[in-house]
Amino acid sequence: MSERLNAAQPYALGLFRMVVGLLFAVHGAASLFGVLGGAMGTDGGTIDAGTWPGWYAAVIQLVCGALALLGLGTRGAALLASGSMAYAYFDIHQKAALWPIQNGGELAALFSWSFLLLVFTGSGAFGLDRLLARRTSDAQKRTTERATVAA
């Protein structure tokens, strides 16, 4: 049983990355563009451009979420996303109470830890990172083979 689960791990990780990335990107899009309920459920409201920290957080959410969804630059995007959510938790939510259930910071904590996991695991299956790495590796092999044949 463990062997089957281990074999499926890259695929489960890839699906996890895609779901977390999609949810994060949608959260940012709602705040920036007023879609899907708008910023913080304001029924179509948006965050004013340049407002600290909300607008910057929404841009990070949209961009890093999209990159994570695609599996492109996953580790870097995940590090930035994790840090922004840790900042949101400690600077915004924890002032109200210690525990996330008390201060409304469950989402920030979950996103922060989810993206931190992706920093260490990478994109898993289905990511553009792997596709680009494979193409680069194949191109390097062909170049090496040509050089060997020519010598």
C-alpha distance (Angstrom), angle and dihedral (degrees) to the residues before:
residue distance angle dihedral
M1 . . .
S2 3.80 . .
E3 3.79 91.2 .
R4 3.81 91.5 56.2
L5 3.78 91.9 47.5
N6 3.80 91.4 47.8
A7 3.80 90.2 50.2
A8 3.81 90.4 52.7
Q9 3.81 94.0 47.0
P10 3.85 97.8 97.0
Y11 3.81 90.2 50.1
A12 3.81 93.9 48.0
L13 3.80 89.4 47.3
G14 3.79 91.0 49.3
L15 3.80 91.6 51.4
F16 3.83 90.6 46.0
R17 3.83 90.0 52.3
M18 3.79 91.9 48.7
V19 3.81 94.8 49.4
V20 3.81 94.4 45.3
G21 3.81 90.8 45.4
L22 3.80 92.5 49.5
L23 3.80 93.2 48.8
F24 3.81 91.4 47.6
A25 3.82 93.3 47.9
V26 3.80 91.9 48.2
H27 3.80 89.9 50.6
G28 3.81 89.5 54.6
A29 3.81 93.4 44.1
A30 3.82 90.8 52.1
S31 3.79 90.7 54.1
L32 3.80 96.0 43.5
F33 3.80 101.6 38.6
G34 3.80 104.7 22.3
V35 3.80 93.6 -119.9
L36 3.81 125.5 142.8
G37 3.78 95.3 20.2
G38 3.77 97.8 -31.5
A39 3.77 130.1 -118.2
M40 3.79 110.7 -10.8
G41 3.80 91.2 -16.7
T42 3.83 94.8 -57.8
D43 3.82 91.8 147.0
G44 3.77 98.1 -107.6
G45 3.79 99.6 -20.0
T46 3.78 121.2 139.3
I47 3.77 135.9 -154.8
D48 3.81 113.3 -103.5
A49 3.81 111.8 -105.8
G50 3.78 113.6 -96.3
T51 3.81 95.3 13.8
W52 3.82 111.1 148.9
P53 2.98 123.0 -98.9
G54 3.82 102.9 -11.7
W55 3.78 101.0 58.5
Y56 3.80 93.5 45.0
A57 3.80 90.3 47.5
A58 3.81 89.9 51.9
V59 3.81 91.6 51.7
I60 3.81 90.0 49.7
Q61 3.80 89.5 48.3
L62 3.79 93.8 50.9
V63 3.80 97.3 43.6
C64 3.81 99.4 38.0
G65 3.80 91.3 41.6
A66 3.80 91.2 52.7
L67 3.80 91.8 47.0
A68 3.80 91.2 49.0
L69 3.80 91.0 47.1
L70 3.81 90.1 53.8
G71 3.79 93.8 39.8
L72 3.80 91.3 -125.2
G73 3.80 116.5 142.3
T74 3.78 85.9 -10.8
R75 3.79 99.8 167.5
G76 3.80 95.4 48.6
A77 3.79 93.9 43.4
A78 3.80 90.7 46.9
L79 3.81 91.8 50.8
L80 3.80 91.8 52.6
A81 3.80 92.2 44.2
S82 3.80 92.8 48.1
G83 3.79 91.9 49.2
S84 3.79 93.4 48.3
M85 3.80 91.4 51.7
A86 3.82 91.9 46.4
Y87 3.81 87.4 52.5
A88 3.81 90.3 48.9
Y89 3.78 91.3 50.7
F90 3.79 98.3 46.4
D91 3.82 98.4 35.9
I92 3.80 101.3 36.6
H93 3.80 110.5 20.8
Q94 3.78 106.5 30.4
K95 3.79 91.7 59.5
A96 3.81 88.1 71.2
A97 3.83 97.4 50.1
L98 3.80 141.6 -26.8
W99 3.81 101.5 -108.9
P100 3.82 123.1 63.7
I101 3.81 91.4 -130.9
Q102 3.80 88.8 58.2
N103 3.80 99.4 42.4
G104 3.82 101.4 39.8
G105 3.78 92.5 -113.5
E106 3.82 99.5 122.6
L107 3.80 92.9 108.4
A108 3.81 93.1 48.5
A109 3.81 91.2 48.3
L110 3.82 93.4 47.2
F111 3.80 93.4 47.7
S112 3.80 91.6 46.1
W113 3.80 94.1 52.2
S114 3.81 93.6 39.8
F115 3.77 92.5 54.1
L116 3.80 91.9 43.0
L117 3.81 87.5 57.7
L118 3.81 89.6 53.4
V119 3.81 90.3 52.4
F120 3.79 88.5 63.5
T121 3.81 100.6 34.7
G122 3.79 101.7 40.1
S123 3.77 124.7 -145.5
G124 3.80 101.8 -45.5
A125 3.79 117.6 -155.7
F126 3.81 125.5 -17.6
G127 3.82 94.2 33.2
L128 3.77 126.6 133.7
D129 3.83 87.2 -135.2
R130 3.80 89.7 69.2
L131 3.79 93.5 43.5
L132 3.80 92.4 51.5
A133 3.81 92.1 44.0
R134 3.81 90.0 51.4
R135 3.81 92.0 49.9
T136 3.80 91.2 48.3
S137 3.79 91.0 48.2
D138 3.82 91.9 48.7
A139 3.81 91.4 49.0
Q140 3.80 91.1 49.9
K141 3.82 90.8 49.9
R142 3.81 91.1 51.4
T143 3.81 91.0 49.2
T144 3.80 91.0 49.4
E145 3.80 91.4 48.0
R146 3.82 91.7 50.2
A147 3.79 90.9 49.1
T148 3.81 90.7 49.5
V149 3.82 92.6 48.8
A150 3.81 91.8 46.8
A151 3.81 91.9 51.3
